[in-house]
């Protein structure tokens, strides 16, 4: 594996406290490889507590180039935006499509050819992305039992089983997950976390942190995240029993620890730089692994175990499966207890033993840690990848089978597109949907007497090259003849060689409407909004308080909303006109009418944004 490009799909963000994801990335870079580190897209739906993480993701996105950012010569971080519903089919499709396209754009422009994928996530979206980018090798790094964080883990468990199958290699940090992977994967390797011996060197004296200089001795300490698997009651029991000692907890807090507030001897430090952790461990008289014991924590191999041992510190741990197996291999390395009283007894025994932290005992622990250093773990990973790459290279390729599969998939994809387009066509053109949308645009008030009839001659068409003014002329003549109003006001939407309103006026005169009863707006507004403002001035000048409003059917709703917003004291009646469509359901209404409906809805949105209605 020389000068390889590696894509890491991480289950954490890069800014999270130091974990195996960071260690792997750093080792790959130091070995001459390039890494594209894809930040976490999650295994569960969002919760209220995730708001701060969302803000960080959005901020990272803003401060990057389309989500990509170099933090070193050979490492690029990608902060993808995604739909946070990992098991919703539409979200899976969109996430896979968008994120894979983004990654492929980067690969093409960064000369990031023929990459290997190492994924810490087994979710359907990640599997979809991997399929789309076609890497040379797929490695699933099963570093945790992520189902423990879910109220309903069945979908993730199902997805992980599929991930075992599609991966060329599965790396497991626990025996429990190793046994699960063996059922589905052809190449499984047990590679737990290892200690970075350069950072945790017993013989290089660390400078003690100033923030713990005044703590009571001895110090009973813990390094790591304080999460839902942390046994808080055990810590309280220790604090009560060892009231003259200090319980020092170093690491980020992800759970409620308010119950610690009443204990003066419990000291929470919070997140510290990974390089500084050794200086805190050095101050411990006893180091703790105080986890609750359940099916999920039995899948945890605590990386802090070897860090404690590398610093020569005695360790007391909960009765976890991985700790038991470790103790069986390295007998005397760690005290394992099943309950608080036994835990307290072990801590007490160590504190009362003057040889517990002697150089002889410490060197035994350091020797064990040296057998579990990260460099050895990393070499196993590289070796497994090299073997798999060589096996894939030498594997006979059934090109006919792959070619047939490719064309079959393409045929299926095209067939799906045709089906989707056909459904869209049926829904759009052959169902009542378009009729229903258009019907909502039409106002059908019952006509009643008013002070005036107002006619807008040309609105409501997709184009102003129309003959609707002729129908408006018929409407105006009919309502006048039926005695609904004594005056008629005419307005047109656009200037033309022969004005529409003048033609309407001539028609009205021919139908016996007196010239003094016809008012014509000589200006040509460029919108319904301006039209209404201009006509309103004419109406106000003539003390008109109510109007029978005549316009094209599909234009009536937008016009009425505009009247109501800009002339609120005017009583508007918008009756059916000669070309008002029937209120009975119609299956399929034609493209021309659909164009008008779409135009009107877009116009309503535009005018609403402008504050005109």
N, C-alpha and C positions, 0 to 999 in steps of 0.2 A: 504494500500500500504506500506508494510514493507520490508526493505532491497531489493528493486527491482533493477534490471538491466535496464538501460534506454539508448537507442540509440537516439541521437539528430542529425537529418539532418538539418544543419544550412544553412541559406541564407547569412551568412557572415563568414569570417575567424576568428579564435580565437584572432588573433592579431589586429583586427579592434577595433575602439574605443568602449567603454562600451555600450552595448545595452541590450534589454530584453533577448536575447539569453544567455548572460553571467549571468544575474540575475537569470534566470531559472536554469541554470546549477549549480550555486553556492548554490541555495536553495535546490536543489535535493541532492547535496553532503552533505550539512549541516543537512539534514534530514535522513541521513544514507543510501542513495542510491548510486549506482555506475553509472557513465556516460561514454559512448563512444561518443565523440563529433566529428561528421563528418563535415569537413569544406566544404564550398560552392562549388558546381559544376556548378552554374550559371543557368540563365534563358534566356540567349541570346548568340549569336555568338560573338567571340572575336573581339575587335577593337584595334586600335593602342595604345590607352590609357591604355590597359590592360597588356602591356608588363611588367611593373614593378611588377604587381600582379603575373604574370606568373613566374618571377624570384624568387619572395618570395616563391611561391608554390614549385618550384623546389629545392630551398635552404632548405625549411622545409622538403622536401622528403629526401634529402641527409642526413640531420642531424636527421634521425629517423631510426627506425627499420621497413623497408618495408612500410614506411608511418605512422607508429604508434609511439606515444611518450607520456609517462606519464608526466604530469605536477603537479601531486599531487597523494596522496594515492588512491583516488577513481575516478580520471578523466584521461582518455586517449584521446588524440587528434589524429585524423586520417586525413592525407592530401592526398587524392586520386589523382592519375593522371587520366585524362579523355580526351575524344575527345570533344572539346568545340563546338559541334553543337547539341544543346539540342533537336531539332525536326527532325533530320535526322534519318531515321529508322535504318540504319546500326550502327550509333553512339549510338543510344539508346540501341540496342541489346548488343553491345560490352561493353558499360559503365555499363549496368545492370549486365552483366555476370562477368566482371573483378572485379568490386567494390564489388558485393555481395560475390564472392568467397573470396576476401580479408577479408571482414568483417566476414564471416563464419569461416575462418581460425583463426581469432583472438578470436571469441566467443568460439571455441572448446578448445583453448589453454589457455584462461584466465578465464575459468569457468564462463563465462558470459552467463548463461542459461536463457531461457525463457524471452527474453527482451521485454520491451515496446518500441515502436517507437513513438517519437515526431518529426514531420517534419515541418520545416518552408518553405520547398520547395514543390511545387505541380507538378514538371516536370515529363514527361514520364519516364525518367531514374530512378528517385527516386521511382516512382511507381513500376517499374520493379524490383528494388533492394528489396523493401519491400516484394513483392510477393515471391522472391527467399529465403529470410531469415525467412519468416513465423513467425512474432512476435506474442506475446499473445494479443496485443492491438495496434491499430494505432490511433494516435492523430495528426490531422492537426492543427498547430498553425498558423492561418492566421493573421500575425502581420503587414501586409502591402499590398498595392495594387501594386504588382510588375510589373503589365502590364504597369504602367506609364513610365517605363524606355525603353519600346520597341516601335520601329517605326511601327511594325505590331504585335499587341498583341493578335490576334485572336487565335493562336495556344496555347498560355499560358492560355488564358481564357477557352478554351475548356478543356485543361488538368486539370485546377483547378476545373472545374465542376465535372470531373471524380474523383478528389481527395476528394471532398465533399462526394461523394457517397461511396467510398471504405473505408473511415475513420470511426472508431467507434465513435469518438468524434471530433467535430470541435470547436476550441477556436478562437474567433474573438476579435480583439482589437478595432473595430469600428462598429457602428451601420449599416453602409452601407454594409460592408462585411458580417455582421450578417444576414441582410435581404437576401443577395444573397445565403448564405450557407443554410438558412432555406428551400430553394426550393429543395434542393438535399439531405441534411443530416438529419438523424433522431435525432441526439443529438448535438445541437449547444448551446454554452455558450458565453455570452458577458463578456470578462475578459480583460479590458484595462490594460495598463501599470500602475504600482503603484510606489510610492516613497519609497526608502529605508530610513526610518526615522532615522536610526542610523547614516547615512552619512549626512543627511540634517536635522540637529537639530537646531532649531532657538535659543534655550536657551544655547547651547554650543558655546561659542565665538570662532570664527575661526581666525587664524592668517592671516592677509591680505597679499596677494602675493606681493613680492617686485617689480615685473615687472609692477605693475599698481600704485605704490605709488605716482608717480609724475603726474598722469593724472588729468586733470581739472575736477572739480566737478560742477554739479552733473554728475553721470555716468548712461547712458542709455545702458543696456546690453542685450546680447543674448548668450545663451549656446546651443551648438548643431552643427550638421554638416551644412556646407554652401554648398548646392547642387543646382540642377536645379530648385527646388521648392522654393528656398530662394528669397524673393522679394528685389533684389538689388536696384531698383529704389526707393523703400520706404526708404531704409537706406540712400541713397543719399539725399532724401528730408529732412529726419530728421537731417542729418549732416549739410545741408545748413541752416535750420531754427534754430537749436540749436548749432550755431557755437562756442559758448563759453563753451559748454558741451562736454563730451567725449562719443563717441559711441564705446562700448567695445564688440567685437565679439570673443567668445571663442569656438573653435572647429575646426575639420579638414575641409580643403577646397577641394571641388570636382568640382568646376566650376571656370570660369574666374572672378577674382575680381580686375583686373587691373584698373577698373574705380574708385576704392577707393583710388588709390595712390595719387591723387591730394588733398585729404582731410586730413588735419593735425589732425583733431579730430576723425578720424576713426582708431581705434586700433585693429589689428588682432593678437590674441595670438596663434592660432593654437591648435593642439591637446594637452590636458593636462590629467593627470591621473584622473580617475573618483573620487578618494578620495579627490582630491583638488578642485573639481568643486564648492563645497559649499562655499569655501573661496572667490571665485570670485563672486558668486551670492550675498553673504553678502555685497559686495561693491556696488551693484546696487541700484540706487534710483528708477529706473523703469526697469522692465524686459519685454522683447519683445518676441512675437511669430509672426515674420514677413513673413508669407508664402503667396505665390501666391494662389489664390482661383480657383480651378477647380475640375473636377470630381474625380481626383486622390487624391488631398489633402483633399477632403471631407472624404476620407477613413483613414485619419491619426488622431490618438489620441496622441498628443505630450506629451511624458513622462515628458518633462521639465516643463509642467504646474504645476504639483503637487510638483516638486522640488522647483520651484519659491515660491509657496505658503507655503511650509514647512519652508522656510527661512524667511517668513513674508514679502516678497517683492510684491508690487503692480504689476499687469500684464496688458499689453495691447496686444491684439491679432488681427490678421486678422479674417475675418468673415468665419471661418471654421465650418462645420456642427457639429463636435464633441465638439468644444468650445461652440457653441450655446446651445447644449444639456446640457453641463456641467453647463453653466451659468443658464439655466432654473432650474436645480436641486439645485444649490448653488448660489442663487441670490446675486449679489454684489461681486462675487469672482474675476471677470475679466472684463475688459473693451474691448468690441468688436467693431471694426470699419471697414468700407467698403472701404475707400480710404485714400490717403495720408493726405489730409487736416484734415479729422476727426481723423486720427491716431495722427497727430501732436497736435490737440486740446486736446485729451485725455492725451497725455504725458505731455503737458503744464499744464493742470489742476492738475495732480498728483504732478508735481514738485512745483507748487505754493501752494499746500495744506500742511500746516505744520503738519497736523495729519495723512498724508498718510502712514507714516512709524512709527507711534506711536505704543507703546506696545499694546494698545487696538485693533487697526486695524490689527496689525501683528498677534496677537493671534487669531483673527477671521480666518485669512487665514490659520494659523497653524492647527486650529480645522478642517477646511475643508480637509487639506492635510492628517490629521490623519484618516479621513474616507476613504482615498484612498491609504493606504499604501500597499506595495508589499506583506507583510505577509498575508494580507487578500485575495489578489488576488491568492496567491500561495495555500492557503488552499482551495479555490474554485476549483482550478485545481486538487488538490489531491482528493478532494471529488468527482469530476466528474469522475476521473479515477477509484476510488474505486467502485463507483456505476456501471460503465460500466464493470469492471472486474467481479463483483458479478453477474451482469446480464448475462454476457457471460458464467460464470461458471454454472449458474442454467438453462441456455437455453437448451432445449431438442436438442439433436444432431441426425440428420437424417444421420446415418452412411452409410446406403445403397446409399443414394444420393451422399455423399462425395466420397465413394469408387468407384462408377460408374464414377463420374467426374474425379477421379484420373486416372483410367485405360483408360478412353476416351482420356484424355490429353496425357497420355503416348503413346497411340496408334497413336494419331495425330503427336506427336513429332517424333516417329519412322518412320512414313510414310513420314514426311518432310525430314528426314535424307536420306531415301531411294531415294526419288525424287531428292534430291541434289546430291547424289552419282551417280544416273543414268544420270543426266544432265552433271556432270563432266566427266563420262565415254563417253557419246556421243560427247561432245566437244573435249575431248582428243583423243579418238580412232576412232570416226566415222565422224569427220568433217575435213575440209581441214586445220585446225589450225596447227596441227603438221607438215603437209606437208609444209605449208607456212614458219614455223619457220626453218624447215630443209632446204628449198630451199634458204633461206638467207645465209646459211653457205656454199653454193656451188658456186665456181667461174667457169665460163664457157668462158674463153678467147678464141678468135680465134687463132689457132696455127700459129706461124710465125717463120722464121729462127732465130736461136740463136747460141751463142758460144758453148753451152753445154746443155745436158739434165741432170737434177738432179732428182733422184728417191729416195723418202722416202718410204720404203717398208712396214712398219707395223703400221703407225699411223692412227687414225681416227676410231678405233674400241673401243667398250666399254671394251673389254679385249684384251690383246696382243696375246692371243691364237687364231690366225686367219689365214686365207689363202689368205689375200688380196695381199701378196707379189707376188702371182702367177699372179694376174691380173695386177700388176704394171710391171711385167716382160713382159707381152704381150704389155702393153702400150709403154714401152721403146723400144722394138723391132720394133713396128709399126712406131713410130715417127723417129727412126733412119733410118729405111728402106725408109721412105718418104723424107729423106734428110733434116730434119729440123735442125740437129746439128751434128758435126763431133765426139763429145765425149760424154760419159755417166759417170755420177758420182752416185755411189750407197751408200746409208746409211740405217742402220736399227735402230729401236728404242730400242732394247733390246737384250742382249746376249742370245744365244740359243745353244743347243748341235751342231746342224748343222746350220751355219749362213745362214739367208735368203738371204743376199746379195751375198754370194758365189753361192747359188743355182740360183739366178737371173743371175749371171755372166756366169755360165755354160750354162744356157738357151740362153743367148745372143750370146755366142761363137757358140752354135749350129745353130744359125740363121745367122751366117756369120759376126758378129760384130768382128773386129780385137781386140785382147787382149790389144794392146797398146792404144786403144780408150776407154778402160774401167778403171775407177778409183774407188777404193773401200775404204771407210772409215773404218779402222780396229778397231777404238775405238767404244764403245757402249754408246752413251749419254743416260741420263735418262729423257730427256724432249725434246720437239720440239725446245725450246729455245737453249739448249746446242747443239742440232743437227745442227741447223742453224749456230751457232758460229763456230763449227768445220768445217763444209762444206765450210763456207765462207773463212776460211784460205786456204783450198785447191784451191778454185776458184781464190783467190787473187794471190796465188803462180803461177798459170797458166794463169794469165792475162785474166780471163773470165769476161766479162762485161754484158752478157745477158744470161739468162737460160730459158729453157722450163721446168717448174717445174711440176713433176708428183707425186701425192699423192692421198690418198683416198678422195672421193668427199666431204664428210662432214668435213674432216680435212683441206680442201683447204683454207677456209676463215681465220681460226686461223693462219695457217702457213704463208699465204700471209701477214697478218698484222704484224707477227713477222719478216718476211723478210724485209718489208718496214721500220720497226723501227730500225733494227740492221744492215741492209745492204742497206742504202738509195741510194747508187750510182749504185746498180745493177738493171738491167731491168728484171723484173719477168713476165713471161707469164705462166698462169695456165690454160691449156686447158681442155676440157671435156675428160674423160677417159672412158674405156670400160664399167664401172659400174656406170657412172654418171646417176642419175635418170632423167626421162623426166621432162621438164619444164611445162608440162600440169598438171593442178590441179588434185590431187589425194585425194579421200575420204577414210581416214583410211590407215595407213602405217605400222602397226604392232609394237609389243612391242620392238623387237630387234632394229629396226631402231630408234624408239623413245629413247631408252637407249643411243644410239650413239649421237643423237641430244642433249639430256640433258647433257651428258658428255662434249660435245664440248662447250656448252654455259657456263657451270660451269668453264671449263678450260679457256675460254676467260676472264671471270670475274677475275679468279685467276691471270692470267698473266697480266691483266690490273692493278690490285692492286699492283703487283710486279714491275710494270713499264717496262715490257718486250714488250709490244705492245701499 
